Amino acid sequence: MPIEVTEEAVDVLRRSLELGGIDGSAGGVRLRAAHGLGGGMDIQVELAEGPLEGETTVEASDDVRLFIDSGVTEAIPNAVVAVEPQHETIVVRPAD
């Protein structure tokens, strides 16, 4: 798998998909790399109706799919999707 997803992240992503009205059997969560304003690379996390051409689909659970832009795995080769506990925010970081 090109990216690891923690159980806590799956729970938050599942709730986000439900709140966003996205059907988990077709849609999912897109992770895409974007150039930050101060330079460097930011990872954008957004709800998506389906994958775009060239994205890798990862089944994080039976009802949570990730659509991953190749820029994400280039920027963070051994990435983990996790939850920042203080604000319950999804973060993409290097594996420990």
PEDAHU-V43568 format. One line per field, one symbol per residue. phi: phi as a letter, one per 30 degrees, with the letter a starting at -180 (. if undefined). psi: psi as a letter, one per 30 degrees, with the letter a starting at -180 (. if undefined). Layout:
phi: ???
psi: ???
This chain:
phi: .dacbddddedddeddddddicdddbclcccbdbdddcjibccdcbdbdadcejdccbddadbbccccdddddddbecdbcbcdddchcdbcbddd
psi: kfkkkleeeeeeeeeeeeefgkjffeaakkkkkkkleglakljkklkkflllkfkkkkjfafgjkkjkkffefeeieilkkakjeeghkklklkk.
